[in-house]
Amino acid sequence: MTRRASLPRGVAAIVICAIQLVPLYITLTVALKPQTDLSSYWALPVRAAWSNFARAVESGGLIRAFANTAAITAASTALVVLLAAMAAYPLARSGSRLNKTVSSFVLSIMMVPALSLLVPLYVLLVRMRAVSTYWGITLVHVAFNLPLAIFLFTNFIKTIPRELDEAAVIDGSSIYGIYYRIILPLLKPVTVTVIILTSVAVWNDFQYSLYFLQRPSMRVVTLSISSFFATSGSDPHVAAAGAILAILPVTLLYVFLQRYFVKGMVDSALK
Amino acid sequence: MEALYKKANILYIPALALFALFVAYPFVDGIRIAFTNWNGFSRRFSYVGLRNFVRLFKDENVRASFWNTLLYGFGSTFFQQVLGLSLALFLDKKFPGRGITRTVVYLPVLISAVIMGYMWYYLLQYDGALNDIVALAGGEKRLWLSSAASAKSFILGVNTLQYCGISMVIYMAGLQNIAPMYYEAARIEGAGEWQVFRRVTVPLLYPAFVTSITINLIGGLKLFDIIKALTGGGPGYTTNSLATLIHSSYFASQMAGFAAANGLALFVLILAITLSLQAIFRKIEVQS
């Protein structure tokens, strides 16, 4: 491409990026200004008020919230990977009528919006004494993130030649031996995809946490941040600092591991 | 071999058990609750027949939320396809800055929607960034979120911008899968830019259209976080989607039976829309 032709493209690219970055930029300038600074949100602060971040961490209980979120995300993701990788093997290999029914049941769950189940799900968790418990919210996340993961694992295992299984049977291996020693080690690429999709979904979750984590000490990051904004009279600059801290981990991970994030999305969409 | 694989069926039992407990059972129980006047916590309640369902059709707030749900669903989907496809076409050719643009457009997809909503709030509040520009241009500052029409447009717009990156990466992948020989053949036949787009690109992108539209539509119909963050459903009940209405009728108005009926309605709505969409796509596929 000639230089002349790439100039308008460059300008267009800058405009597009600017539009997408405006909310981030504004939140950042607000976060960096003290409450006494009444200048426009567009203006950069004269001197950065880093204390907003410290106050956000303290008043929002953000350290606790980050720890809660990390624990719930890690547990949910690990369980999703484990259960989905297990469930996918028979579903990918055996085309019996039973297994076809199971597969379409799993696919149909993907279409159920969790919200339509809010009332009965809440009732169930109350009965199980699982409201405001780590295991309760974790199991809910696992149940609703599992279908997509099973779908991805199943599609991936279908691409592994059956001859591998057959050769192992001839060598005297049991079906579980085959699964454990031959199939599992081959699942790395799709596991990366499932880990990224599940952990981002759980980390960013607001709805389920809003219903099922009602004790303040169990708040996750999204709940902490929303409590800044929902409480009238709270300092908008501190709230902005909290919001910036909240999105920082995923943003940094994305910048460094971008290829995997985008690949995960495309894989889950186009297969 | 088939007999051996049958033994492996045990491996999906844990997953099925979880679905039975957290999806199938609540689904059935939800139907039962929808026939009661339960308030969500009391031990006492009675079965009231179809009263909750009748109310669904009569209640003004439900009606408004229903139309809003369709607006958020179809509206965002439409604009996301326009933006996503334009961006994908724009980024299909190599130029300096292409990688960064893709990174930046996709970034909001990974940010929690509720926090994205709060970040936009700094632009839209009365002393916010948008009014600064309006004032600078000599206009009058406005309360952008206090009229229903304007609040709904911003909810739609914020959701569109946040998730247009999904359609963009799907279309980019779709464009890369089109073999260059199709374009060459079309050019040899003397087709112009527009004709190439219309006759080659669009038909070959068909699978990408199906996926992207489906994902965006389901996401838009379930919209919750951004509404909560930007308007909380207000002013009044005017910007609620069915999703946020279910939440407030259960937790704020203590009408669990009604909320459950509402949940069923949302479920049926999304199911009906996805199924008819699939039928439409299949029909198009057969025709072409």
Boltz contact constraints between the chains, C-beta under 6 A:
constraints:
  - contact:
      token1: [A, 6]
      token2: [B, 95]
      max_distance: 6.0
  - contact:
      token1: [A, 9]
      token2: [B, 95]
      max_distance: 6.0
  - contact:
      token1: [A, 10]
      token2: [B, 97]
      max_distance: 6.0
  - contact:
      token1: [A, 13]
      token2: [B, 97]
      max_distance: 6.0
  - contact:
      token1: [A, 13]
      token2: [B, 101]
      max_distance: 6.0
  - contact:
      token1: [A, 16]
      token2: [B, 101]
      max_distance: 6.0
  - contact:
      token1: [A, 17]
      token2: [B, 101]
      max_distance: 6.0
  - contact:
      token1: [A, 17]
      token2: [B, 104]
      max_distance: 6.0
  - contact:
      token1: [A, 20]
      token2: [B, 104]
      max_distance: 6.0
  - contact:
      token1: [A, 20]
      token2: [B, 105]
      max_distance: 6.0
  - contact:
      token1: [A, 23]
      token2: [B, 119]
      max_distance: 6.0
  - contact:
      token1: [A, 23]
      token2: [B, 120]
      max_distance: 6.0
  - contact:
      token1: [A, 26]
      token2: [B, 122]
      max_distance: 6.0
  - contact:
      token1: [A, 26]
      token2: [B, 123]
      max_distance: 6.0
  - contact:
      token1: [A, 26]
      token2: [B, 129]
      max_distance: 6.0
  - contact:
      token1: [A, 27]
      token2: [B, 119]
      max_distance: 6.0
  - contact:
      token1: [A, 27]
      token2: [B, 122]
      max_distance: 6.0
  - contact:
      token1: [A, 30]
      token2: [B, 122]
      max_distance: 6.0
  - contact:
      token1: [A, 40]
      token2: [B, 132]
      max_distance: 6.0
  - contact:
      token1: [A, 41]
      token2: [B, 122]
      max_distance: 6.0
  - contact:
      token1: [A, 41]
      token2: [B, 129]
      max_distance: 6.0
  - contact:
      token1: [A, 42]
      token2: [B, 129]
      max_distance: 6.0
  - contact:
      token1: [A, 42]
      token2: [B, 132]
      max_distance: 6.0
  - contact:
      token1: [A, 83]
      token2: [B, 14]
      max_distance: 6.0
  - contact:
      token1: [A, 83]
      token2: [B, 15]
      max_distance: 6.0
  - contact:
      token1: [A, 86]
      token2: [B, 11]
      max_distance: 6.0
  - contact:
      token1: [A, 87]
      token2: [B, 12]
      max_distance: 6.0
  - contact:
      token1: [A, 87]
      token2: [B, 15]
      max_distance: 6.0
  - contact:
      token1: [A, 89]
      token2: [B, 8]
      max_distance: 6.0
  - contact:
      token1: [A, 89]
      token2: [B, 11]
      max_distance: 6.0
  - contact:
      token1: [A, 90]
      token2: [B, 8]
      max_distance: 6.0
  - contact:
      token1: [A, 90]
      token2: [B, 9]
      max_distance: 6.0
  - contact:
      token1: [A, 90]
      token2: [B, 11]
      max_distance: 6.0
  - contact:
      token1: [A, 90]
      token2: [B, 12]
      max_distance: 6.0
  - contact:
      token1: [A, 93]
      token2: [B, 5]
      max_distance: 6.0
  - contact:
      token1: [A, 94]
      token2: [B, 5]
      max_distance: 6.0
  - contact:
      token1: [A, 109]
      token2: [B, 23]
      max_distance: 6.0
  - contact:
      token1: [A, 111]
      token2: [B, 274]
      max_distance: 6.0
  - contact:
      token1: [A, 113]
      token2: [B, 222]
      max_distance: 6.0
  - contact:
      token1: [A, 113]
      token2: [B, 270]
      max_distance: 6.0
  - contact:
      token1: [A, 115]
      token2: [B, 243]
      max_distance: 6.0
  - contact:
      token1: [A, 115]
      token2: [B, 246]
      max_distance: 6.0
  - contact:
      token1: [A, 116]
      token2: [B, 263]
      max_distance: 6.0
  - contact:
      token1: [A, 116]
      token2: [B, 266]
      max_distance: 6.0
  - contact:
      token1: [A, 116]
      token2: [B, 267]
      max_distance: 6.0
  - contact:
      token1: [A, 117]
      token2: [B, 26]
      max_distance: 6.0
  - contact:
      token1: [A, 117]
      token2: [B, 30]
      max_distance: 6.0
  - contact:
      token1: [A, 118]
      token2: [B, 246]
      max_distance: 6.0
  - contact:
      token1: [A, 118]
      token2: [B, 263]
      max_distance: 6.0
  - contact:
      token1: [A, 119]
      token2: [B, 33]
      max_distance: 6.0
  - contact:
      token1: [A, 119]
      token2: [B, 250]
      max_distance: 6.0
  - contact:
      token1: [A, 119]
      token2: [B, 256]
      max_distance: 6.0
  - contact:
      token1: [A, 119]
      token2: [B, 259]
      max_distance: 6.0
  - contact:
      token1: [A, 119]
      token2: [B, 260]
      max_distance: 6.0
  - contact:
      token1: [A, 120]
      token2: [B, 26]
      max_distance: 6.0
  - contact:
      token1: [A, 120]
      token2: [B, 29]
      max_distance: 6.0
  - contact:
      token1: [A, 120]
      token2: [B, 30]
      max_distance: 6.0
  - contact:
      token1: [A, 120]
      token2: [B, 33]
      max_distance: 6.0
  - contact:
      token1: [A, 121]
      token2: [B, 26]
      max_distance: 6.0
  - contact:
      token1: [A, 124]
      token2: [B, 26]
      max_distance: 6.0
  - contact:
      token1: [A, 143]
      token2: [B, 18]
      max_distance: 6.0
  - contact:
      token1: [A, 143]
      token2: [B, 22]
      max_distance: 6.0
  - contact:
      token1: [A, 146]
      token2: [B, 15]
      max_distance: 6.0
  - contact:
      token1: [A, 175]
      token2: [B, 4]
      max_distance: 6.0
  - contact:
      token1: [A, 175]
      token2: [B, 7]
      max_distance: 6.0
  - contact:
      token1: [A, 175]
      token2: [B, 8]
      max_distance: 6.0
  - contact:
      token1: [A, 200]
      token2: [B, 110]
      max_distance: 6.0
  - contact:
      token1: [A, 204]
      token2: [B, 112]
      max_distance: 6.0
  - contact:
      token1: [A, 206]
      token2: [B, 114]
      max_distance: 6.0
  - contact:
      token1: [A, 206]
      token2: [B, 225]
      max_distance: 6.0
  - contact:
      token1: [A, 207]
      token2: [B, 224]
      max_distance: 6.0
  - contact:
      token1: [A, 222]
      token2: [B, 112]
      max_distance: 6.0
  - contact:
      token1: [A, 222]
      token2: [B, 114]
      max_distance: 6.0
  - contact:
      token1: [A, 225]
      token2: [B, 115]
      max_distance: 6.0
  - contact:
      token1: [A, 226]
      token2: [B, 114]
      max_distance: 6.0
  - contact:
      token1: [A, 229]
      token2: [B, 118]
      max_distance: 6.0
  - contact:
      token1: [A, 243]
      token2: [B, 115]
      max_distance: 6.0
  - contact:
      token1: [A, 243]
      token2: [B, 118]
      max_distance: 6.0
  - contact:
      token1: [A, 243]
      token2: [B, 119]
      max_distance: 6.0
  - contact:
      token1: [A, 246]
      token2: [B, 115]
      max_distance: 6.0
  - contact:
      token1: [A, 247]
      token2: [B, 111]
      max_distance: 6.0
  - contact:
      token1: [A, 247]
      token2: [B, 115]
      max_distance: 6.0
  - contact:
      token1: [A, 250]
      token2: [B, 110]
      max_distance: 6.0
  - contact:
      token1: [A, 254]
      token2: [B, 110]
      max_distance: 6.0
  - contact:
      token1: [A, 258]
      token2: [B, 103]
      max_distance: 6.0
  - contact:
      token1: [A, 262]
      token2: [B, 169]
      max_distance: 6.0
  - contact:
      token1: [A, 265]
      token2: [B, 169]
      max_distance: 6.0
  - contact:
      token1: [A, 266]
      token2: [B, 169]
      max_distance: 6.0
  - contact:
      token1: [A, 266]
      token2: [B, 173]
      max_distance: 6.0
  - contact:
      token1: [A, 269]
      token2: [B, 170]
      max_distance: 6.0
  - contact:
      token1: [A, 269]
      token2: [B, 211]
      max_distance: 6.0
